Amino acid sequence: MRFRLENKEVDLTQGKVYSLDAQSDQSYDIRAKTLQVMEMLVHNRDRVVTKQELLDSVWGDLVVQEQVLVQSIKEVRDLLGAGTIKTFPKLGYRWVATIEVKDTSSRLWVARKTNQLIVGTVLCLIVICGVYLGVINSTSAQLLPKVAFLPVENAMPDEIHDWVPIKGMDQLSRSLRQQSELKVSDVDDVLLAVERANKGSNSNAAFGPHYFFQLQQRLGAQLIVQTRLTGYPQDLQLHYTLHSQFGPQQGVVLASSVDNAFDELIGILTHKFGQAVQPSTEYYHSAFSNQAFAKGVNAYLQRDYDAAINLFRSALIEQPDMLTARRYLAGSLANIYELEQALSILRGSLKIADTSLSQKEHLRANLMIGYLLINWPQDSDRQRELDKAEQYISRAKNLAQSSQDKLFIAYSYEELGKIKRLQGHYSEATRLLLAALEYHQSFHGRYGQTAALIELARIAIAQEELEEAKRYFAQAKQIADDSKAHPNQIWVLLAQADMYRDLNEQTLALEHAQQALEVAYRADSPLLIARVEAWFAQVPIHTVN
């Protein structure tokens, strides 16, 4: 069956969606289970189809979570529009879009006859060549591992990445299948295997080697890929662990977008495992620094800075010019107030040869030095210290502008605005912060605006314009709430608590700080909890992220 829907044509037989735009001739494949869900809804568009009907029809006797159905519905809406299917809460779904059914019976008859002739002509060649090719390829095929991607763990502090777990897993699976000869387990098979393996387990934290061995046995996969996405929009980290018979191997990919992070991981897997399952000794040697670095980042995110410092130093033994590890090492030292060491490492990073690959790390090093000088005053001459900070951040801004890195242009403007506020130059500070705000407004994740809005509120407080400050705070809080970005909600609440504490309105200050603590516990983040508790203890809450 083929049908037309606005500017798209859907072929349920072939499982494809074709764009009918004059400027585009693209086609999109429909995932097998999603195709079955779509087909059932289209054929029953005169009524609501219950969730149980869909689960029974598409997944049969398999015991699956309702999330797999939700994901298929989302994929249909992504392909054909949000108004295609209507959700009836606690009941099911109904196809509501108007469609124009195309008559394809004669075309299908011709296609079948043509296919029969092709099959009849080619079958003999397949039989003859199959024996020869089978002998040649059997050995190499056995060396290629079968790969299974687990659902991507989403640790992003917002709701705009809620699609990542299942859709990200599917994207990784399809990309590896397209870009290599590796066999890849179907998403539905993995979800079923995970559900069966999870029975009797309370949380993924309890899953050890036996858990991954179980998955390997159920899926017939030699390589299980576990991933975790964290960071902030335009500044992401994709942590990965490769579980194979050789033990777990960890790594981390730094990227500006989810697609870039996934592409880089696929490149790593294709390069390392695309030819043979047996990794070379050179692979283990070259992977050591990345594995130590990945473990260090995990320790850093858990605020275990002592362990992180040891791991980053281990990574740097083999690769002393690994600028990312140097930056994280400096951040770890700063968070335990070893500021001179942190600054020394960052200044050392700036002396390492400037290349296209190192430019962004030089940008970050300049920005971090400025940040430390602003937030951890050390010099008895505060004005001189702020002037130094301005020099470093101005260099960061120039590097960001030369590479058109809008995120770090925005960050630089924020820090420059903070310096001008601390110096009492409020008009200049406001101009810089409004420029930062303009850059942040161009990003998909709106909650980056909250930092600039908080700084604008602080300028208003300094000028005793409290109503203006409250307006900025309300705007920042609304953006953070809309995005469900827990860290940003906390920054706004703590900044408000600071304002009320300075105004000697202790009750309001405690109310806002208590709200921040509730958000931190809801997010189940040790870092966020520690930051809010630091407010109650009246100790510095600056940390390097």
C-alpha positions in Angstrom: 0.0 0.0 0.0 1.2 3.5 -0.9 -0.4 6.7 0.3 0.3 10.4 0.1 0.3 12.7 3.1 0.9 16.4 2.4 4.4 16.6 0.8 5.4 13.0 1.5 4.5 9.6 0.0 4.7 6.5 2.1 5.3 3.0 0.7 4.3 0.5 3.4 5.4 -2.4 1.2 9.0 -1.1 0.8 9.1 0.6 4.2 10.1 4.0 2.8 9.0 7.6 3.0 9.6 9.8 -0.1 9.8 13.5 -0.1 7.7 15.2 -2.8 9.3 18.6 -2.5 10.5 20.0 -5.8 13.9 20.9 -4.2 14.4 17.5 -2.5 14.3 13.9 -3.7 15.2 12.3 -0.4 13.8 9.0 0.8 13.9 7.6 4.4 13.8 4.1 5.6 11.2 3.1 8.2 12.5 0.8 11.0 10.8 -2.6 10.8 8.8 -2.4 14.1 7.9 1.2 13.4 6.6 0.2 10.0 4.4 -2.5 11.6 3.0 0.0 14.1 2.3 2.5 11.3 0.6 -0.1 9.1 -1.7 -1.2 11.9 -2.7 2.3 12.7 -3.3 3.2 9.1 -5.4 0.1 8.4 -7.5 0.8 11.6 -7.7 4.6 11.3 -11.4 4.5 12.0 -10.8 3.8 15.6 -8.4 4.0 18.6 -6.0 1.1 18.7 -5.1 0.2 22.2 -1.5 0.0 23.4 -1.9 -3.7 24.2 -3.2 -4.4 20.7 -0.2 -2.8 19.2 2.2 -4.6 21.5 0.6 -8.0 20.9 0.4 -7.5 17.2 3.9 -6.1 16.6 5.9 -7.7 19.3 3.9 -10.9 19.7 4.8 -13.0 22.7 7.9 -11.1 23.5 7.8 -9.3 26.9 8.8 -5.7 26.2 8.5 -2.4 27.9 5.9 0.1 26.7 8.8 2.4 25.9 9.5 0.5 22.6 6.0 1.4 21.4 6.4 5.0 22.5 9.6 5.2 20.5 7.9 3.8 17.4 5.1 6.4 17.7 7.7 9.1 18.1 9.6 7.9 15.0 6.4 8.1 12.9 5.7 11.6 14.1 9.3 12.6 13.4 8.9 11.3 9.8 5.4 12.5 9.0 4.5 15.2 11.4 3.4 15.6 15.0 -0.3 15.7 14.0 -0.3 12.3 12.3 -1.2 10.3 15.4 -3.3 11.3 18.3 -2.5 9.9 21.8 -5.4 8.8 24.0 -3.8 8.7 27.5 -4.0 5.3 29.2 -5.8 3.9 26.2 -3.9 4.0 22.9 -3.4 5.8 19.6 -5.4 6.7 16.6 -4.2 7.7 13.1 -5.9 11.1 12.5 -4.0 12.5 9.4 -5.9 12.6 6.1 -4.2 10.4 3.5 -4.6 9.8 -0.2 -4.3 6.1 -1.0 -2.5 5.4 -4.2 -3.6 2.5 -6.5 -0.5 0.3 -6.8 -2.0 -3.1 -7.8 -0.8 -3.0 -11.5 2.5 -1.6 -10.6 3.0 -4.3 -8.0 2.1 -7.0 -10.5 4.7 -5.8 -12.9 7.3 -5.5 -10.2 6.6 -9.0 -9.0 7.0 -10.4 -12.5 10.2 -8.5 -13.1 11.5 -9.6 -9.7 10.7 -13.2 -10.6 12.7 -13.0 -13.8 15.6 -11.4 -12.1 15.6 -14.0 -9.3 15.4 -16.8 -11.8 18.2 -15.5 -13.9 20.5 -14.7 -10.9 19.8 -17.7 -8.7 22.1 -20.0 -10.6 24.9 -17.4 -10.4 24.3 -17.1 -6.6 24.5 -20.8 -6.2 27.7 -21.2 -8.2 29.4 -18.1 -6.8 28.2 -18.7 -3.3 30.3 -21.9 -2.9 33.5 -20.1 -4.1 32.9 -16.9 -2.1 31.9 -18.9 1.0 35.2 -20.7 1.1 37.2 -17.5 0.6 35.2 -15.3 3.1 34.4 -17.8 5.8 37.6 -17.3 7.7 37.5 -13.5 7.6 33.8 -13.4 8.4 34.5 -15.4 11.5 37.0 -12.9 12.7 34.6 -10.0 12.5 32.8 -9.5 15.8 29.1 -9.0 16.1 28.3 -5.7 17.9 25.4 -4.8 20.2 24.7 -1.3 21.3 23.0 -0.8 24.6 20.5 2.1 25.1 22.5 5.3 25.5 22.4 6.5 29.1 21.2 10.1 29.0 22.9 12.2 31.7 22.2 15.5 30.0 20.7 18.1 32.3 17.7 18.9 30.1 14.6 17.5 28.3 15.7 18.2 24.8 17.9 15.1 24.8 15.2 12.7 26.0 15.2 11.0 22.6 18.8 9.8 23.1 18.4 6.4 24.9 16.6 4.4 22.2 16.9 6.6 19.1 20.6 7.1 19.8 21.1 3.4 20.1 19.3 2.9 16.8 21.3 5.6 15.1 24.6 4.1 16.3 23.5 0.6 15.1 22.4 1.8 11.7 25.6 3.9 11.2 27.9 1.0 12.1 26.0 -1.3 9.8 26.3 1.2 6.9 30.0 2.1 7.5 31.5 -1.3 8.1 31.1 -5.0 7.5 30.5 -5.7 11.1 27.3 -7.5 12.1 25.1 -5.4 14.4 22.3 -6.7 16.7 18.8 -5.4 16.0 17.6 -2.8 18.5 14.5 -4.8 19.4 16.6 -7.9 20.1 18.9 -5.9 22.4 16.0 -4.4 24.3 14.5 -7.8 24.8 17.9 -9.2 26.0 18.4 -6.3 28.3 14.9 -6.7 29.8 15.5 -10.4 30.4 19.0 -9.8 31.9 17.6 -7.0 34.1 15.1 -9.3 35.8 16.1 -9.8 39.4 18.5 -6.8 39.3 17.8 -3.6 41.1 19.9 -1.2 39.1 22.5 -1.1 36.4 25.1 -0.2 39.0 25.0 -3.8 40.2 25.7 -5.2 36.8 29.2 -6.7 36.6 31.1 -8.9 34.1 28.5 -11.7 34.4 25.7 -9.3 33.3 27.6 -8.4 30.0 28.5 -12.1 29.5 24.8 -12.9 29.7 24.0 -10.3 27.0 26.8 -11.6 24.8 25.3 -15.1 25.1 21.7 -14.0 24.5 22.6 -11.9 21.5 25.5 -13.9 20.1 27.5 -10.7 20.2 31.2 -10.6 20.9 31.3 -6.8 21.6 28.8 -5.0 23.8 29.0 -1.2 23.5 27.8 0.8 26.6 27.6 4.6 26.2 26.7 7.6 28.4 26.0 11.1 27.1 26.8 14.0 29.4 27.9 17.6 29.4 26.0 20.6 27.9 24.7 21.4 24.4 27.5 22.3 22.1 30.0 20.9 24.6 29.2 17.2 25.0 31.0 14.1 26.3 30.2 10.6 25.1 31.7 8.1 27.5 31.9 4.5 26.1 32.8 1.1 27.5 33.6 -1.8 25.1 32.8 -5.1 26.8 34.5 -8.1 25.1 36.3 -11.2 26.0 39.4 -9.1 26.6 37.7 -7.2 29.4 36.2 -3.7 29.5 37.9 -0.9 27.6 36.9 2.7 28.3 37.1 5.9 26.3 35.5 9.3 25.9 34.6 11.4 22.9 34.3 15.2 23.2 32.1 16.8 20.6 29.9 19.8 19.9 26.8 17.8 18.9 25.3 14.4 19.5 25.6 13.5 15.8 29.3 14.3 15.8 29.9 12.3 19.0 28.1 9.3 17.5 30.1 9.6 14.2 33.4 9.7 16.1 32.5 6.6 18.1 31.5 4.8 14.9 34.9 5.8 13.4 36.7 4.4 16.5 34.8 1.1 16.3 35.3 0.7 12.6 39.0 1.4 12.9 39.6 -0.8 15.9 37.3 -3.8 15.1 36.4 -3.5 11.5 39.1 -5.9 10.3 39.4 -8.5 13.0 38.1 -9.1 16.5 41.7 -9.8 17.8 43.1 -6.4 18.8 46.8 -5.9 18.4 49.2 -5.1 21.2 49.7 -1.7 19.6 46.0 -1.0 20.1 46.2 -1.7 23.8 49.3 0.5 24.1 47.7 3.5 22.3 44.4 3.0 24.2 46.0 3.3 27.6 46.0 7.1 27.8 42.4 7.4 26.5 41.3 4.7 29.0 43.0 6.5 31.9 41.6 9.8 30.8 38.0 8.3 30.5 38.3 6.9 34.0 39.6 10.2 35.3 36.6 12.1 33.8 34.3 9.6 35.5 36.1 10.2 38.8 36.0 14.0 38.2 32.2 13.9 37.6 31.8 12.0 40.9 33.9 14.7 42.7 36.6 12.1 43.5 39.3 14.6 42.7 42.2 12.7 44.2 41.5 9.7 42.1 40.9 11.9 39.1 44.3 13.6 39.6 46.1 10.3 39.7 44.4 9.0 36.5 45.0 12.2 34.5 48.6 12.2 35.5 48.8 8.5 34.4 47.4 9.5 31.0 49.9 12.3 30.7 52.9 10.0 31.4 52.4 8.4 28.0 51.0 11.5 26.2 52.4 14.6 28.0 50.8 16.8 25.3 47.3 15.5 25.8 45.8 18.9 26.3 42.3 17.7 27.3 43.8 15.6 30.2 45.9 18.7 31.2 42.7 20.8 31.4 40.8 18.2 33.5 43.9 17.8 35.7 44.0 21.6 36.3 40.2 21.5 37.0 40.7 18.8 39.6 43.5 20.6 41.3 41.4 23.9 41.4 38.5 22.0 43.0 40.8 21.0 45.9 42.1 24.6 46.0 45.6 23.8 44.6 45.2 26.9 42.5 48.9 27.7 41.8 49.4 24.1 40.4 46.2 24.4 38.3 47.3 27.8 36.9 50.8 26.5 36.2 49.4 23.5 34.2 47.1 25.7 32.2 49.9 28.2 31.4 52.0 25.2 30.4 49.3 24.1 28.0 49.5 27.4 26.2 53.1 26.8 25.4 52.4 23.5 23.6 52.5 24.0 19.8 49.4 25.6 18.4 47.8 23.5 15.8 44.3 23.2 14.3 43.6 20.4 16.8 45.0 22.2 19.8 43.4 25.6 19.1 40.2 24.8 21.0 42.1 23.6 24.0 44.2 26.7 24.0 40.9 28.7 23.9 39.6 26.7 26.9 42.9 27.1 28.8 42.8 30.9 28.4 39.2 30.9 29.5 39.8 28.7 32.5 42.8 30.8 33.7 40.6 33.9 33.5 37.8 32.1 35.3 40.1 31.0 38.2 41.5 34.5 38.6 38.0 36.0 38.8 36.4 33.5 41.2 39.4 32.5 43.4 41.0 35.8 44.4 44.7 35.3 45.3 46.4 38.6 44.6 46.4 41.4 47.2 45.9 43.8 44.3 42.5 42.8 43.1 42.4 45.3 40.3 45.6 43.9 38.9 44.2 40.3 39.2 41.1 41.3 37.3 43.2 43.0 34.6 45.1 39.7 34.1 41.8 37.8 33.9 40.6 40.1 31.2 43.7 39.6 29.2 43.3 35.8 29.2 39.6 35.9 28.5 40.1 38.4 25.6 42.5 35.9 24.1 39.9 33.2 24.5 37.3 35.4 22.8 39.7 36.1 19.8 40.4 32.4 19.4 36.7 31.7 19.5 35.9 34.4 17.0 38.6 33.1 14.6 37.0 29.7 14.6 33.4 30.9 14.7 32.8 29.0 17.9 29.7 30.7 19.1 29.4 28.9 22.4 32.8 30.0 23.6 32.3 33.5 22.2 29.2 33.6 24.5 31.2 32.2 27.4 33.9 34.8 26.9 31.4 37.7 26.8 29.9 36.4 30.1 33.2 36.3 31.9 34.2 39.8 30.5 30.8 41.1 31.7 31.5 39.6 35.1 34.9 41.4 35.3 33.3 44.7 34.4 30.6 44.2 37.0 33.2 43.5 39.7 35.1 46.7 38.5 31.9 48.7 38.8 31.6 49.4 35.1 27.9 48.5 34.9 27.1 49.9 31.5 29.9 48.1 29.8 29.1 44.9 31.7 25.5 45.1 30.6 26.6 45.5 26.9 28.8 42.5 27.1 26.2 40.3 28.8 23.5 41.3 26.3 25.9 40.2 23.5 26.4 36.8 25.3 22.6 36.5 25.6 22.2 37.1 21.9 24.6 34.2 21.1 22.9 31.9 23.5 19.5 32.6 22.0 20.7 31.1 18.7 21.3 27.7 20.3 18.7 24.9 20.5 19.2 24.5 24.2 17.8 27.8 25.6 19.0 27.3 29.2 22.5 28.6 28.4 20.9 32.1 28.7 20.5 31.7 32.5 24.1 32.6 33.3 23.9 35.9 31.5 20.5 36.7 33.0 21.9 36.0 36.5 24.8 38.4 35.9 22.4 41.1 34.6 20.3 40.6 37.8 23.5 41.1 39.9 24.2 44.3 38.1 20.7 45.5 38.9 21.2 44.5 42.6 24.5 46.5 42.7 22.6 49.5 41.4 19.8 48.9 43.9 17.2 48.2 41.2 15.7 45.2 43.0 12.5 45.0 40.8 14.7 44.8 37.7 16.8 42.1 39.4 13.7 40.1 40.2 12.6 40.4 36.6 15.9 39.0 35.3 15.7 36.2 37.9 12.1 35.3 36.9 13.1 35.2 33.3 16.1 33.0 34.0 14.1 30.7 36.2 11.4 30.3 33.6 13.9 29.3 30.9 15.5 26.8 33.3 12.1 25.3 34.3 10.9 25.1 30.7 14.1 23.2 29.8 13.9 21.1 33.0 17.6 21.9 33.4 18.4 21.1 37.0 21.8 22.7 37.3 20.4 26.0 35.9 17.4 25.9 38.2 19.9 25.6 41.1 22.1 28.5 39.9 19.1 30.8 39.7 17.7 29.8 43.1 21.1 30.2 44.8 21.7 33.6 43.2 18.2 34.7 44.5 19.2 33.2 47.9 22.4 35.3 47.8 20.3 38.5 47.1 18.0 37.9 50.0 20.8 37.0 52.3 22.6 40.3 51.4 19.3 42.1 52.0 19.1 40.4 55.5 15.9 38.7 54.5 16.9 35.3 56.0 13.6 33.6 55.6 13.4 34.2 51.9 17.1 33.3 51.5 16.6 29.9 53.2 13.4 29.2 51.2 15.2 29.6 47.9 18.3 27.6 49.1 16.0 24.8 50.3 14.3 24.7 46.9 17.7 24.4 45.3 18.6 21.5 47.6 15.3 19.8 46.7 16.1 20.1 43.0 19.6 18.8 43.6 18.3 15.7 45.4 15.7 15.2 42.7 18.5 15.3 40.1 20.4 12.7 42.3 23.6 14.6 41.5 26.5 14.6 44.1 28.0 17.6 42.5 24.8 19.7 42.7 24.0 18.5 46.2 27.6 19.6 47.3 27.2 23.0 45.7 23.9 23.7 47.5 25.3 22.4 50.8 28.3 24.7 50.4 25.8 27.7 50.3 24.4 26.6 53.7 27.9 26.3 55.0 28.8 29.7 53.6 31.9 28.4 51.8 32.9 29.2 48.2 30.7 27.2 45.8 32.7 27.9 42.6 33.7 24.7 40.8 35.3 24.1 37.4 33.2 22.1 35.0 
